[in-house]
Amino acid sequence: MTALRGALAFAAALLLALLALLWLGGRELPRVREGQPLPAPALSRIGGFGETSFAAFRGRPLLVVVLDTECCARAAGAAERLNRELARRDLAVMVVMVDQDRGRVDAAARALGLTLPVVEDPGRARLGEAFGHGGLPQYYLVDRAGRVVLAAIGALDLESKDFRARLEPLLSPAPW
């Protein structure tokens, strides 16, 4: 009887550990950590506008939003609104779409009315090693020196007080 209780307790503990792993599996930590420089591979801009990289924005605060067209229309829209609101305060916002289908990326950017820079990285071929292949969307807020000051995976409210408190010190003074 004691052996059976021990076996049941072990099985229950194992089951709890597996459930915890499954629950945490959807909450992967970003590989690019706060305080590290943001990798800067060349990425193709959609619409045939050549290539660019995150390094092109050095000297300005930058928000990079990594997403795909399946899950992240809301994140792209929020990034566009933030770009329009704070471009005059020197914030640059860039969306990286990781879809495999270039036509789908172009169509999504048009449908969402995105005016901010949109680049593609099909299947995360260039960014996968640095950013990981975990959940979407991913957010990277970068200071003027190119260092990550915020790295997040999953929903992030770009209008929240917490996010704005992290963003405000990076911005130029408000124009009069």
N, C-alpha and C positions, 0 to 999 in steps of 0.2 A: 504494500500500500504506500509506503514512504517513497519507494522508487518511482511509483506511478505519479505521485504528487510532484516529485522532483522533475520528472520528464515533462509533465504538464506545465510546470513553472518555466522550464527552459524553453518549451515550445512557445509559450505566451510571450516571453522576453524576446525571442527571435522574431516572432510576428510583429511585435511593437517596433523593433529595430528596422525591419523591412518597411513597415508603414512610414516610419520617420524618414527613411532614405527616399521613398517615393515622394513624400511630401516636399522634402528639401530639394529633390531633383529638379523641380520646376523653378527653383529659386537660385539658380547658379550665380555665383559671384562673378562680376566682370573680371577679366584677366588684366585689363588695364586698370591700375589702381590710382587712387588719389595721390598726388605728389609726383607721379611719373610723367614723363613727356608722352604726348600723344603720338603714336606712330603716324608716319606721313607718306604712305604709298601713293603713287599716281593713280587716280580714278577717273573713269570716263564720265563726262557730263552728258546728261541726256539731251536729246535734241541736236546732236552733232556739234556741240560747242567745244570740242577738244577735251583735254584732260586738265585736271587740277589736283591739288592735294591740300591737306590740312595746313601744311607749312605756308601755303599762299596767304593764310590769314594770320600768321604770326604778327604780333604787335596789336592785335585786336582780340577782345574776348570772343570766344567761339562756342556755340552749342552745336554738337553733332548728334543727330537722331538717326539711329540705325533701325530700319523697319522693313516690312514687306507689305505688298498691297492687300494681302489676305486679312491681316489682323489689325492694321495700324492706321486706318484713315483718320481716326480721331487724333492720334499723336501727330500726324502730318499737318492736320488743320491747326492744332495748337501751336506747332512750330512756326507755321506761316503767320499766325496772328502775332506771336512774339516777335518775329522778324519785322513785321510792319510797325509794331509798337515801338521797338527799341533800336531800329537801325540808325536813327539820328543820334543815339547815345553810343554809337560805335560797335554795337553787338552784331556779330555775323552768326547766321544760323544756316546749317547745311543738313540736308537729308541724304542719307545713304540708303538706297533701295537694294535689297539683296535677292530679289526675284530672279529666276532663271530666264524669264521671257521678257526681252527688251520691249516688245510692243506693249505688253501689259504695263510695264513701268511708265512708258511714255503716256499711255492712255490714262493711267491713274493720276499722274502729275497734272495733265490737262484737266481732268474731271475735278480735281481738288482745287484747281486754280492756283497752283504753287508758283510763286514768283521768286522764291529763294533758290539758291543753288541746289540742284538735285543731281547726285552722281549715282552710278550703279556699280555694284560689286556682285555680279551673278554668283549665287551660291556661296557668298563670302570667300571667294577665291583669294582675294588679297588681304582682307581684314580678319579672316577667320582665325588665324594663328594668334593675333594680338587681342582681338575682341572676343574670341570664343564662338562657339556655335550654339549657345544656350538660347534662352528666351528672348523674345522681342516684345516691345521695342527696347532699345538700349539708348541711354543718354550719357553724353560725355560733355561736361562743361569745362572749358579750357581757359586759362588765364592768358594774359598778353605775352607771357614768356613761353607759351606752349605746354605748360604743365596742367594736368588734369586736376581740377579742384572738386569735381563731383562725378562719380561713376555710378549709374543705376541701371538695373534691368527690371522691366515691368512698368506698370502704370506709374507715371510721375505727373503730378498736376503742376503745369508750368505757371499757373496763376496763383499757386498757394503762397502763403506768407513765408513758409520755410524755404521754398525754392527761391523766392524773390530776395530773401535775406542772404542767401549764398551768392546770388547774381549781382546785387546792387554794388558791392565794393569793386567789382570788375569794370563797371560802366563808366563812361565819361560823364561829367556833370550834365544835368538836363539843360538843353538850350533855352534861352529866355525868349 
